[in-house]
Amino acid sequence: MNHPERSSALSHHERWDGRGFPQGLSGEEIPLFGRILSVADAFDEWTAYQFRKRSLNNDEAKAKLKEESGKAFDPRVVEAFLARWEEIERFQRQFRRTEEPPDDLPVASVAYAM
């Protein structure tokens, strides 16, 4: 039985160029679901509130995705992601927190609030 969620969890830290982990897979060896999740996860991580560092704005994240296309990410997945950019930003506006949590909120609470 095929379990895409398992292959995604195991492969979304692999890199298109083979320098990822845990198995050092590259290119088409990486399951498609892992390649898709890798792009979405990176975008979310880069643009979400970061407790210890400044988050990227969407334009910076878009530029970074383009820069990492063919290195960290499958170029076709990046192309498909960017082709839906307006929809992604609309979804982001609808579901993402827009304000940063207060400075005195405990770290554990910040994780739950996101």
C-alpha positions, 0 to 999 in steps of 0.5 A: 500500500502506498502511503504518500504521507509517510514518503513526504515526512521522510523525504521533504528534507531531501534536496534536489541536488542530493545534499539533503537528508535523511537518505541523500536522495536527489532529483526524481529519486525524491518522492513527488509528495516530498518535493511538493512539501519541501517547497511549501514547508520552506515558504511557510518557515521563511514567511512565518513569525520567527521568534529568534530571527526576522521572517522574510516577506513574500517577495523575499521568499519568492526570490529565495525560491527562485534562487534555490530552484534546481538546488534545494527544490525541484524546478518544476515544483517551484514553477508550479508553486509560483504559477499559483502565487496570487492564490497562495497569497490569498490563502496566506492572508485568510489563514495566517496571523498577521501580527506578531505575538507580544514580546512577553508571551512564553515561547511554548505559547507562541508555538501553540498560537500559530 
